[in-house]
Amino acid sequence: MRILIFLGFLVLSMLVPVGLAQAQVPASAAPDLVRADVLIRSGKADEAWRLLSPHEFAQAGNADFDYLLGVAALDSGRPDRATLIFERVLAVSPNHAAARLDMARGYFALGDYARARIEFDGVLRFDPPPAARATVERYLAAIEERGREGKTRVSGYVEATLGSDSNVAGSTAQSSVFVPLFGVDFALSAASIKARDDYASVGAGAELSHGFGGGLKLVAGADFRQRVNFRLDTFDSASTDLRLGLQQDFGKNTLRLGLGANRYDLDNAAYRRIGSLNGEWRHEYDARTQVSAFAQDSRVRYVREDTRSNSVDQLLIGIGGLHLLDADGKLVVFGSLFGGRENAVQDRVDGDKRFAGVRLGLQKALRGDIDLFTSLTAQDGRYTQENLLFAGRRRDAQYDLAVGAVWRIDRDWSLRPQVTYTRVDSNFPLYDYDRYDISVTVRRDFR
């Protein structure tokens, strides 16, 4: 049917008088292909479509024009038009690998996964560069995932880490702090002073998903992590996370609702428990941009008598986004804004807490199997109750920086070296500290 439409279009273009065709777009208004390309690369596909589409009748059959018009149509949410345009390109240039890749993307957007798979397989036969190959493999994995609707899928991983932590307990470097209430310096115990140690950790996780059809999916998962310090074994820890949720896809929109539970043990004893209810809405604005909104309501309970007063009910809300800075997906920027409140439920000495923060990140693909990443999070927290010991209201500013890389050794194995830095500036010296963590993690995935 599409071939017939295409042939009909060509026949019609030959029958219409040249003067009539030219009357639609003045000869002096030739399409600005350079500007259209810049607009597309800048994420302004709809503007590029409005620039090029008036010239379609006169320029149809020009492979350079048709390719840019097709990309503009696809990235501006017109996949049906895009596939027809890419067919014109391939009719003139059968070996146009980029057009074949984008036509495959168009069929994927239309939900025609059988045709999309054929075109993606055709791209692979051209032996594309690593970035394009990675894009094709992601789409093929997504097609396979959609083919499993109504089926149950189980995946998992195991990983091991070696690292060095400059401040195992997140403690101040000072050996004593001044307490205004008494007007004297109080000496801190060794357990409350900054201490460095090396560590090893192991982790494992599994996820089960079941599709019911119509874009509805049930997801359940569990993760476990055990950390052992080489010297300071009183800070050895174990963490278990459980999650259960529903996901519903509505075209370009995805809604997720879920429950979570966390158990954290310190020095082989119960330390903290968290139960949470969370939700997220994500919208795919175009092929290169996603936006989201999220919320989480948590019950954080500390088990030990000496820390029980830190128990809170926490509400967090935020918005986020992700954008591909280039058409190949090699450079990705992401970020979020968030804020919320902690309501103290066990008479915490500093009272309730209001907080707000921002997170920014960047990921760069060096080649098909190596990604570099970095992220920075800044958060400001203000407590509502006067602390009599320190004669003031506590305020903390926390900064977290992470830099690392992921090397995908093969389909199932990866290696992740990473450096993280945390800095907390507090008006109460007891909570003021910094911390470096340098680690290397090897991971095996089971799909």
C-alpha beads as a LAMMPS data file, in Angstrom:
LAMMPS data file: protein, C-alpha beads

447 atoms
446 bonds

1 atom types
1 bond types

-500.0 500.0 xlo xhi
-500.0 500.0 ylo yhi
-500.0 500.0 zlo zhi

Masses

1 110.0

Atoms # bond

1 1 1 0.000 0.000 0.000
2 1 1 2.807 2.441 0.893
3 1 1 4.565 1.657 -2.425
4 1 1 1.346 2.397 -4.317
5 1 1 0.967 5.702 -2.487
6 1 1 4.557 6.565 -3.289
7 1 1 4.148 5.710 -7.006
8 1 1 0.941 7.689 -7.124
9 1 1 2.722 10.661 -5.636
10 1 1 5.421 10.469 -8.358
11 1 1 2.853 10.172 -11.135
12 1 1 0.895 13.112 -9.777
13 1 1 4.040 15.216 -9.555
14 1 1 4.700 14.555 -13.272
15 1 1 1.133 15.434 -14.279
16 1 1 0.860 18.710 -12.408
17 1 1 2.126 21.651 -14.494
18 1 1 5.501 22.967 -13.440
19 1 1 4.145 26.482 -12.991
20 1 1 1.512 25.260 -10.514
21 1 1 4.096 23.357 -8.478
22 1 1 6.312 26.395 -8.362
23 1 1 3.416 28.624 -7.369
24 1 1 3.084 26.804 -4.078
25 1 1 6.588 27.817 -2.951
26 1 1 8.346 30.756 -4.583
27 1 1 11.558 29.833 -6.404
28 1 1 13.460 32.314 -4.281
29 1 1 12.395 30.458 -1.129
30 1 1 14.631 27.404 -1.554
31 1 1 14.705 25.115 1.492
32 1 1 17.493 25.967 3.936
33 1 1 18.844 22.468 4.582
34 1 1 21.723 23.674 6.746
35 1 1 19.382 25.504 9.107
36 1 1 17.005 22.541 9.181
37 1 1 19.877 20.235 10.162
38 1 1 20.908 22.614 12.959
39 1 1 17.323 22.788 14.238
40 1 1 17.018 18.993 14.314
41 1 1 20.319 18.579 16.140
42 1 1 19.181 21.237 18.629
43 1 1 16.022 19.305 19.450
44 1 1 13.724 21.687 17.503
45 1 1 12.309 19.109 15.141
46 1 1 8.868 20.697 14.911
47 1 1 10.422 23.987 13.815
48 1 1 12.482 22.106 11.223
49 1 1 9.300 20.410 9.982
50 1 1 7.559 23.775 9.544
51 1 1 10.624 25.047 7.661
52 1 1 10.855 22.118 5.242
53 1 1 7.323 20.786 4.723
54 1 1 6.136 23.626 2.428
55 1 1 8.845 22.542 -0.053
56 1 1 7.927 18.846 -0.089
57 1 1 6.020 18.884 -3.380
58 1 1 8.845 20.592 -5.258
59 1 1 11.737 18.763 -3.558
60 1 1 10.380 15.200 -3.354
61 1 1 13.008 12.839 -4.767
62 1 1 15.924 14.961 -3.532
63 1 1 17.483 12.459 -1.117
64 1 1 19.189 15.103 1.044
65 1 1 15.971 17.088 1.427
66 1 1 13.800 14.019 1.973
67 1 1 16.103 12.614 4.649
68 1 1 16.040 15.816 6.721
69 1 1 12.270 16.127 6.216
70 1 1 11.821 12.528 7.378
71 1 1 13.904 13.054 10.520
72 1 1 12.004 16.261 11.276
73 1 1 8.706 14.385 10.871
74 1 1 9.837 11.502 13.067
75 1 1 11.296 13.610 15.863
76 1 1 8.271 15.936 15.908
77 1 1 5.795 13.092 16.443
78 1 1 4.745 12.332 12.840
79 1 1 6.037 8.763 12.369
80 1 1 3.396 7.905 9.750
81 1 1 4.614 10.712 7.489
82 1 1 8.240 9.912 8.292
83 1 1 8.088 6.303 7.057
84 1 1 6.599 7.402 3.721
85 1 1 9.328 10.020 3.298
86 1 1 12.119 7.577 4.163
87 1 1 10.750 5.176 1.544
88 1 1 11.342 7.923 -1.031
89 1 1 14.932 8.244 0.192
90 1 1 15.557 4.500 -0.042
91 1 1 13.957 4.327 -3.477
92 1 1 16.638 6.732 -4.701
93 1 1 19.496 5.586 -2.383
94 1 1 18.936 1.948 -1.328
95 1 1 22.184 1.938 0.700
96 1 1 21.293 5.030 2.776
97 1 1 21.938 3.409 6.167
98 1 1 20.842 6.429 8.214
99 1 1 17.476 6.567 6.430
100 1 1 16.980 2.838 6.976
101 1 1 17.739 3.256 10.706
102 1 1 15.315 6.161 11.039
103 1 1 12.625 4.361 9.067
104 1 1 13.002 1.478 11.500
105 1 1 12.550 3.976 14.337
106 1 1 9.420 5.229 12.596
107 1 1 7.891 1.756 12.380
108 1 1 8.763 1.253 16.039
109 1 1 6.954 4.470 16.964
110 1 1 3.915 3.279 14.992
111 1 1 3.922 -0.027 16.857
112 1 1 4.692 -2.013 13.690
113 1 1 7.378 -4.072 15.413
114 1 1 7.628 -6.723 12.681
115 1 1 8.542 -4.129 10.032
116 1 1 10.780 -2.328 12.517
117 1 1 12.737 -5.508 13.217
118 1 1 13.241 -6.122 9.488
119 1 1 14.642 -2.623 9.023
120 1 1 16.846 -2.775 12.136
121 1 1 18.269 -6.102 10.944
122 1 1 18.933 -4.434 7.603
123 1 1 20.920 -1.700 9.349
124 1 1 23.088 -4.293 11.091
125 1 1 23.976 -5.807 7.701
126 1 1 25.679 -2.504 6.828
127 1 1 28.106 -3.027 9.774
128 1 1 27.251 0.356 11.375
129 1 1 29.604 2.245 13.739
130 1 1 29.471 1.274 17.455
131 1 1 27.092 4.066 18.498
132 1 1 24.566 3.188 15.773
133 1 1 24.894 -0.510 16.564
134 1 1 24.191 0.210 20.244
135 1 1 21.076 2.176 19.247
136 1 1 19.828 -0.692 17.085
137 1 1 20.437 -3.212 19.853
138 1 1 18.463 -1.078 22.331
139 1 1 15.501 -0.952 19.956
140 1 1 15.698 -4.686 19.256
141 1 1 15.727 -5.342 23.005
142 1 1 12.659 -3.113 23.378
143 1 1 10.890 -4.990 20.571
144 1 1 11.700 -8.261 22.298
145 1 1 10.365 -6.846 25.555
146 1 1 7.067 -5.879 23.918
147 1 1 6.855 -9.332 22.410
148 1 1 6.867 -10.766 25.910
149 1 1 3.603 -9.062 26.905
150 1 1 1.517 -11.689 28.582
151 1 1 4.686 -13.570 29.523
152 1 1 6.822 -13.640 32.638
153 1 1 10.444 -12.548 32.487
154 1 1 13.130 -12.993 35.147
155 1 1 16.502 -11.217 35.174
156 1 1 19.219 -10.750 37.746
157 1 1 22.791 -9.811 38.529
158 1 1 25.674 -10.410 40.906
159 1 1 28.522 -7.994 41.582
160 1 1 31.622 -7.579 43.723
161 1 1 33.396 -4.372 44.771
162 1 1 36.745 -3.406 46.234
163 1 1 37.082 0.118 47.570
164 1 1 38.671 2.626 49.880
165 1 1 36.591 4.956 52.071
166 1 1 38.179 8.019 53.671
167 1 1 35.394 8.417 56.265
168 1 1 33.620 5.146 56.984
169 1 1 31.073 6.540 59.440
170 1 1 30.574 9.987 57.881
171 1 1 31.999 11.706 60.979
172 1 1 33.626 15.048 61.695
173 1 1 37.405 15.315 61.580
174 1 1 37.458 17.254 64.844
175 1 1 38.415 15.434 68.046
176 1 1 36.206 17.751 70.115
177 1 1 33.292 20.151 69.607
178 1 1 32.332 23.295 71.481
179 1 1 28.926 23.142 73.196
180 1 1 27.603 26.689 73.846
181 1 1 25.099 25.541 76.470
182 1 1 27.956 24.536 78.786
183 1 1 30.619 26.828 77.351
184 1 1 33.191 24.004 77.055
185 1 1 34.731 21.649 74.465
186 1 1 33.540 18.054 74.637
187 1 1 35.940 15.302 73.508
188 1 1 34.499 12.855 70.971
189 1 1 34.907 9.096 71.134
190 1 1 36.991 7.360 68.475
191 1 1 33.815 5.995 66.870
192 1 1 32.605 9.586 66.280
193 1 1 35.787 10.853 64.581
194 1 1 36.658 10.560 60.908
195 1 1 38.432 7.250 60.139
196 1 1 39.615 5.684 56.873
197 1 1 39.338 2.023 55.869
198 1 1 39.376 -0.265 52.840
199 1 1 36.418 -2.524 52.193
200 1 1 34.935 -5.260 50.059
201 1 1 31.295 -5.719 49.200
202 1 1 29.105 -8.150 47.304
203 1 1 25.676 -7.613 45.891
204 1 1 22.975 -9.499 44.053
205 1 1 19.533 -8.790 42.741
206 1 1 16.658 -10.197 40.751
207 1 1 13.606 -8.812 38.999
208 1 1 10.441 -10.481 37.794
209 1 1 8.108 -8.785 35.339
210 1 1 4.817 -9.955 33.868
211 1 1 2.982 -8.210 31.041
212 1 1 -0.808 -8.334 30.956
213 1 1 -1.142 -6.733 27.529
214 1 1 -2.293 -3.242 26.704
215 1 1 0.924 -1.791 28.133
216 1 1 0.238 -2.967 31.707
217 1 1 3.068 -4.689 33.542
218 1 1 3.670 -6.023 37.053
219 1 1 7.241 -5.701 38.353
220 1 1 8.737 -7.211 41.518
221 1 1 12.358 -7.196 42.590
222 1 1 14.864 -7.622 45.383
223 1 1 18.439 -6.442 45.955
224 1 1 20.947 -7.418 48.622
225 1 1 24.315 -5.884 49.484
226 1 1 26.854 -6.803 52.162
227 1 1 29.862 -4.617 52.987
228 1 1 32.838 -5.699 55.105
229 1 1 35.469 -3.206 56.279
230 1 1 39.013 -4.495 56.623
231 1 1 39.655 -2.926 60.081
232 1 1 36.600 -1.089 61.404
233 1 1 34.240 -4.042 61.561
234 1 1 31.777 -2.205 63.828
235 1 1 30.701 -0.379 60.644
236 1 1 30.118 -3.525 58.591
237 1 1 26.679 -3.302 57.002
238 1 1 24.035 -5.271 55.140
239 1 1 21.131 -3.872 53.148
240 1 1 18.091 -5.576 51.615
241 1 1 15.588 -3.854 49.317
242 1 1 12.235 -5.231 48.156
243 1 1 9.941 -3.600 45.601
244 1 1 6.590 -4.293 43.979
245 1 1 4.875 -2.119 41.424
246 1 1 2.651 -1.651 38.399
247 1 1 3.622 0.102 35.185
248 1 1 1.192 1.338 32.546
249 1 1 2.276 2.662 29.140
250 1 1 0.041 5.178 27.339
251 1 1 1.819 5.848 24.051
252 1 1 4.472 8.419 24.932
253 1 1 3.485 8.397 28.597
254 1 1 4.398 5.907 31.308
255 1 1 2.898 5.751 34.811
256 1 1 4.509 3.762 37.626
257 1 1 3.170 3.083 41.123
258 1 1 5.033 0.978 43.637
259 1 1 5.775 -0.116 47.185
260 1 1 9.259 -0.467 48.637
261 1 1 10.860 -1.814 51.783
262 1 1 14.444 -1.503 53.032
263 1 1 16.204 -3.280 55.888
264 1 1 19.604 -1.908 56.944
265 1 1 21.740 -3.702 59.531
266 1 1 24.909 -2.319 61.121
267 1 1 27.516 -4.496 62.843
268 1 1 25.246 -7.549 62.435
269 1 1 22.358 -5.897 64.290
270 1 1 19.127 -4.242 63.178
271 1 1 19.651 -0.505 62.638
272 1 1 17.013 1.036 60.340
273 1 1 13.813 0.097 58.479
274 1 1 12.118 2.026 55.657
275 1 1 8.739 1.505 54.019
276 1 1 7.769 3.640 51.021
277 1 1 5.015 4.375 48.537
278 1 1 6.197 5.942 45.292
279 1 1 4.886 7.090 41.954
280 1 1 6.359 8.422 38.728
281 1 1 4.969 9.831 35.500
282 1 1 7.288 9.987 32.470
283 1 1 6.597 11.621 29.111
284 1 1 8.649 11.118 25.952
285 1 1 8.540 14.620 24.477
286 1 1 10.384 13.518 21.342
287 1 1 12.974 10.934 20.309
288 1 1 15.682 12.786 22.252
289 1 1 13.880 14.287 25.254
290 1 1 12.037 12.848 28.259
291 1 1 10.456 14.671 31.197
292 1 1 9.145 13.204 34.439
293 1 1 7.485 13.964 37.753
294 1 1 7.869 11.806 40.840
295 1 1 6.830 11.550 44.488
296 1 1 7.696 9.289 47.414
297 1 1 6.176 8.947 50.877
298 1 1 8.433 7.049 53.295
299 1 1 8.358 5.849 56.891
300 1 1 11.928 5.822 58.222
301 1 1 12.333 4.039 61.550
302 1 1 15.560 3.604 63.524
303 1 1 15.590 0.504 65.688
304 1 1 18.362 1.094 68.232
305 1 1 17.534 2.994 71.390
306 1 1 20.363 5.514 70.966
307 1 1 19.254 6.501 67.424
308 1 1 15.480 5.977 67.626
309 1 1 14.850 9.708 67.904
310 1 1 16.015 10.099 64.278
311 1 1 12.856 8.332 63.009
312 1 1 10.831 10.445 60.570
313 1 1 7.987 10.435 58.077
314 1 1 9.422 11.809 54.831
315 1 1 7.641 13.227 51.782
316 1 1 9.666 13.928 48.631
317 1 1 8.432 15.360 45.325
318 1 1 10.305 16.416 42.210
319 1 1 10.569 16.855 38.463
320 1 1 13.273 15.589 36.137
321 1 1 14.380 15.356 32.547
322 1 1 16.772 13.688 30.127
323 1 1 18.011 14.948 26.767
324 1 1 20.247 13.477 24.081
325 1 1 22.598 16.244 22.979
326 1 1 23.484 14.543 19.692
327 1 1 21.570 12.457 17.202
328 1 1 23.715 9.370 17.872
329 1 1 22.882 9.341 21.586
330 1 1 26.553 9.515 22.563
331 1 1 26.097 12.490 24.897
332 1 1 23.240 12.509 27.417
333 1 1 22.439 15.166 29.996
334 1 1 19.941 14.572 32.793
335 1 1 18.811 16.323 35.927
336 1 1 16.107 16.823 38.524
337 1 1 14.786 19.310 41.055
338 1 1 13.351 17.950 44.281
339 1 1 12.166 19.023 47.701
340 1 1 10.239 17.793 50.675
341 1 1 9.798 17.563 54.399
342 1 1 10.702 15.237 57.252
343 1 1 8.294 15.102 60.177
344 1 1 10.051 13.936 63.326
345 1 1 8.017 11.222 65.070
346 1 1 10.289 10.476 68.065
347 1 1 11.064 13.976 69.410
348 1 1 14.211 14.509 67.355
349 1 1 16.270 17.184 69.097
350 1 1 16.457 19.296 65.910
351 1 1 12.762 18.872 65.103
352 1 1 11.275 18.641 61.624
353 1 1 13.291 19.302 58.484
354 1 1 12.576 20.973 55.175
355 1 1 14.886 20.229 52.275
356 1 1 15.370 21.060 48.605
357 1 1 17.966 20.064 46.069
358 1 1 19.121 19.703 42.495
359 1 1 20.863 16.874 40.648
360 1 1 22.687 17.210 37.337
361 1 1 24.423 14.507 35.343
362 1 1 26.211 13.825 32.096
363 1 1 26.965 10.561 30.280
364 1 1 29.326 10.287 27.324
365 1 1 29.791 7.224 25.131
366 1 1 33.431 7.004 24.086
367 1 1 32.705 4.030 21.858
368 1 1 30.229 1.196 21.699
369 1 1 31.358 -0.494 24.912
370 1 1 32.589 2.318 27.217
371 1 1 30.539 5.080 28.848
372 1 1 31.837 7.889 31.058
373 1 1 29.476 9.437 33.597
374 1 1 29.433 12.180 36.177
375 1 1 26.747 13.562 38.471
376 1 1 26.494 16.336 41.036
377 1 1 23.818 16.627 43.717
378 1 1 23.385 19.635 45.996
379 1 1 20.865 19.667 48.847
380 1 1 19.997 22.204 51.515
381 1 1 18.319 21.060 54.735
382 1 1 16.868 23.331 57.421
383 1 1 15.584 22.116 60.778
384 1 1 12.689 23.799 62.525
385 1 1 13.501 23.385 66.226
386 1 1 16.020 25.239 68.383
387 1 1 18.793 22.916 69.561
388 1 1 19.555 23.957 73.146
389 1 1 23.013 22.340 73.212
390 1 1 24.257 24.338 70.215
391 1 1 22.055 27.406 70.774
392 1 1 20.601 27.516 67.281
393 1 1 18.695 25.784 64.517
394 1 1 20.650 23.276 62.531
395 1 1 21.248 23.804 58.816
396 1 1 23.156 21.436 56.519
397 1 1 24.296 21.862 52.919
398 1 1 25.343 18.570 51.308
399 1 1 27.187 18.106 48.007
400 1 1 27.750 14.740 46.306
401 1 1 29.966 14.334 43.236
402 1 1 30.408 11.058 41.355
403 1 1 32.731 10.378 38.412
404 1 1 33.206 7.005 36.786
405 1 1 33.025 4.759 33.762
406 1 1 31.262 1.576 32.690
407 1 1 33.136 -0.841 30.450
408 1 1 30.845 -3.479 28.978
409 1 1 33.313 -6.308 28.489
410 1 1 30.665 -8.315 26.672
411 1 1 26.895 -8.630 26.718
412 1 1 26.744 -9.896 30.300
413 1 1 29.928 -8.661 32.021
414 1 1 30.849 -5.086 32.943
415 1 1 33.490 -3.244 34.966
416 1 1 32.757 0.046 36.770
417 1 1 35.533 2.163 38.337
418 1 1 34.091 5.093 40.302
419 1 1 35.102 7.967 42.578
420 1 1 32.560 9.714 44.816
421 1 1 33.026 12.728 47.039
422 1 1 30.642 13.981 49.714
423 1 1 30.871 17.291 51.534
424 1 1 28.504 18.382 54.306
425 1 1 28.723 21.972 55.536
426 1 1 26.817 22.330 58.799
427 1 1 26.492 25.175 61.273
428 1 1 26.842 22.496 63.973
429 1 1 30.465 21.233 63.883
430 1 1 29.401 17.738 64.972
431 1 1 27.765 17.167 61.570
432 1 1 30.403 18.861 59.392
433 1 1 32.506 16.394 57.345
434 1 1 33.836 15.295 53.973
435 1 1 34.326 11.852 52.455
436 1 1 36.021 10.171 49.462
437 1 1 35.122 6.712 48.189
438 1 1 37.164 5.060 45.416
439 1 1 35.906 1.711 44.139
440 1 1 35.973 -0.815 41.298
441 1 1 32.971 -3.083 40.695
442 1 1 32.705 -6.122 38.447
443 1 1 29.173 -7.206 37.531
444 1 1 27.541 -10.180 35.804
445 1 1 24.021 -9.796 34.409
446 1 1 21.570 -12.614 33.766
447 1 1 18.895 -11.816 31.205

Bonds

1 1 1 2
2 1 2 3
3 1 3 4
4 1 4 5
5 1 5 6
6 1 6 7
7 1 7 8
8 1 8 9
9 1 9 10
10 1 10 11
11 1 11 12
12 1 12 13
13 1 13 14
14 1 14 15
15 1 15 16
16 1 16 17
17 1 17 18
18 1 18 19
19 1 19 20
20 1 20 21
21 1 21 22
22 1 22 23
23 1 23 24
24 1 24 25
25 1 25 26
26 1 26 27
27 1 27 28
28 1 28 29
29 1 29 30
30 1 30 31
31 1 31 32
32 1 32 33
33 1 33 34
34 1 34 35
35 1 35 36
36 1 36 37
37 1 37 38
38 1 38 39
39 1 39 40
40 1 40 41
41 1 41 42
42 1 42 43
43 1 43 44
44 1 44 45
45 1 45 46
46 1 46 47
47 1 47 48
48 1 48 49
49 1 49 50
50 1 50 51
51 1 51 52
52 1 52 53
53 1 53 54
54 1 54 55
55 1 55 56
56 1 56 57
57 1 57 58
58 1 58 59
59 1 59 60
60 1 60 61
61 1 61 62
62 1 62 63
63 1 63 64
64 1 64 65
65 1 65 66
66 1 66 67
67 1 67 68
68 1 68 69
69 1 69 70
70 1 70 71
71 1 71 72
72 1 72 73
73 1 73 74
74 1 74 75
75 1 75 76
76 1 76 77
77 1 77 78
78 1 78 79
79 1 79 80
80 1 80 81
81 1 81 82
82 1 82 83
83 1 83 84
84 1 84 85
85 1 85 86
86 1 86 87
87 1 87 88
88 1 88 89
89 1 89 90
90 1 90 91
91 1 91 92
92 1 92 93
93 1 93 94
94 1 94 95
95 1 95 96
96 1 96 97
97 1 97 98
98 1 98 99
99 1 99 100
100 1 100 101
101 1 101 102
102 1 102 103
103 1 103 104
104 1 104 105
105 1 105 106
106 1 106 107
107 1 107 108
108 1 108 109
109 1 109 110
110 1 110 111
111 1 111 112
112 1 112 113
113 1 113 114
114 1 114 115
115 1 115 116
116 1 116 117
117 1 117 118
118 1 118 119
119 1 119 120
120 1 120 121
121 1 121 122
122 1 122 123
123 1 123 124
124 1 124 125
125 1 125 126
126 1 126 127
127 1 127 128
128 1 128 129
129 1 129 130
130 1 130 131
131 1 131 132
132 1 132 133
133 1 133 134
134 1 134 135
135 1 135 136
136 1 136 137
137 1 137 138
138 1 138 139
139 1 139 140
140 1 140 141
141 1 141 142
142 1 142 143
143 1 143 144
144 1 144 145
145 1 145 146
146 1 146 147
147 1 147 148
148 1 148 149
149 1 149 150
150 1 150 151
151 1 151 152
152 1 152 153
153 1 153 154
154 1 154 155
155 1 155 156
156 1 156 157
157 1 157 158
158 1 158 159
159 1 159 160
160 1 160 161
161 1 161 162
162 1 162 163
163 1 163 164
164 1 164 165
165 1 165 166
166 1 166 167
167 1 167 168
168 1 168 169
169 1 169 170
170 1 170 171
171 1 171 172
172 1 172 173
173 1 173 174
174 1 174 175
175 1 175 176
176 1 176 177
177 1 177 178
178 1 178 179
179 1 179 180
180 1 180 181
181 1 181 182
182 1 182 183
183 1 183 184
184 1 184 185
185 1 185 186
186 1 186 187
187 1 187 188
188 1 188 189
189 1 189 190
190 1 190 191
191 1 191 192
192 1 192 193
193 1 193 194
194 1 194 195
195 1 195 196
196 1 196 197
197 1 197 198
198 1 198 199
199 1 199 200
200 1 200 201
201 1 201 202
202 1 202 203
203 1 203 204
204 1 204 205
205 1 205 206
206 1 206 207
207 1 207 208
208 1 208 209
209 1 209 210
210 1 210 211
211 1 211 212
212 1 212 213
213 1 213 214
214 1 214 215
215 1 215 216
216 1 216 217
217 1 217 218
218 1 218 219
219 1 219 220
220 1 220 221
221 1 221 222
222 1 222 223
223 1 223 224
224 1 224 225
225 1 225 226
226 1 226 227
227 1 227 228
228 1 228 229
229 1 229 230
230 1 230 231
231 1 231 232
232 1 232 233
233 1 233 234
234 1 234 235
235 1 235 236
236 1 236 237
237 1 237 238
238 1 238 239
239 1 239 240
240 1 240 241
241 1 241 242
242 1 242 243
243 1 243 244
244 1 244 245
245 1 245 246
246 1 246 247
247 1 247 248
248 1 248 249
249 1 249 250
250 1 250 251
251 1 251 252
252 1 252 253
253 1 253 254
254 1 254 255
255 1 255 256
256 1 256 257
257 1 257 258
258 1 258 259
259 1 259 260
260 1 260 261
261 1 261 262
262 1 262 263
263 1 263 264
264 1 264 265
265 1 265 266
266 1 266 267
267 1 267 268
268 1 268 269
269 1 269 270
270 1 270 271
271 1 271 272
272 1 272 273
273 1 273 274
274 1 274 275
275 1 275 276
276 1 276 277
277 1 277 278
278 1 278 279
279 1 279 280
280 1 280 281
281 1 281 282
282 1 282 283
283 1 283 284
284 1 284 285
285 1 285 286
286 1 286 287
287 1 287 288
288 1 288 289
289 1 289 290
290 1 290 291
291 1 291 292
292 1 292 293
293 1 293 294
294 1 294 295
295 1 295 296
296 1 296 297
297 1 297 298
298 1 298 299
299 1 299 300
300 1 300 301
301 1 301 302
302 1 302 303
303 1 303 304
304 1 304 305
305 1 305 306
306 1 306 307
307 1 307 308
308 1 308 309
309 1 309 310
310 1 310 311
311 1 311 312
312 1 312 313
313 1 313 314
314 1 314 315
315 1 315 316
316 1 316 317
317 1 317 318
318 1 318 319
319 1 319 320
320 1 320 321
321 1 321 322
322 1 322 323
323 1 323 324
324 1 324 325
325 1 325 326
326 1 326 327
327 1 327 328
328 1 328 329
329 1 329 330
330 1 330 331
331 1 331 332
332 1 332 333
333 1 333 334
334 1 334 335
335 1 335 336
336 1 336 337
337 1 337 338
338 1 338 339
339 1 339 340
340 1 340 341
341 1 341 342
342 1 342 343
343 1 343 344
344 1 344 345
345 1 345 346
346 1 346 347
347 1 347 348
348 1 348 349
349 1 349 350
350 1 350 351
351 1 351 352
352 1 352 353
353 1 353 354
354 1 354 355
355 1 355 356
356 1 356 357
357 1 357 358
358 1 358 359
359 1 359 360
360 1 360 361
361 1 361 362
362 1 362 363
363 1 363 364
364 1 364 365
365 1 365 366
366 1 366 367
367 1 367 368
368 1 368 369
369 1 369 370
370 1 370 371
371 1 371 372
372 1 372 373
373 1 373 374
374 1 374 375
375 1 375 376
376 1 376 377
377 1 377 378
378 1 378 379
379 1 379 380
380 1 380 381
381 1 381 382
382 1 382 383
383 1 383 384
384 1 384 385
385 1 385 386
386 1 386 387
387 1 387 388
388 1 388 389
389 1 389 390
390 1 390 391
391 1 391 392
392 1 392 393
393 1 393 394
394 1 394 395
395 1 395 396
396 1 396 397
397 1 397 398
398 1 398 399
399 1 399 400
400 1 400 401
401 1 401 402
402 1 402 403
403 1 403 404
404 1 404 405
405 1 405 406
406 1 406 407
407 1 407 408
408 1 408 409
409 1 409 410
410 1 410 411
411 1 411 412
412 1 412 413
413 1 413 414
414 1 414 415
415 1 415 416
416 1 416 417
417 1 417 418
418 1 418 419
419 1 419 420
420 1 420 421
421 1 421 422
422 1 422 423
423 1 423 424
424 1 424 425
425 1 425 426
426 1 426 427
427 1 427 428
428 1 428 429
429 1 429 430
430 1 430 431
431 1 431 432
432 1 432 433
433 1 433 434
434 1 434 435
435 1 435 436
436 1 436 437
437 1 437 438
438 1 438 439
439 1 439 440
440 1 440 441
441 1 441 442
442 1 442 443
443 1 443 444
444 1 444 445
445 1 445 446
446 1 446 447
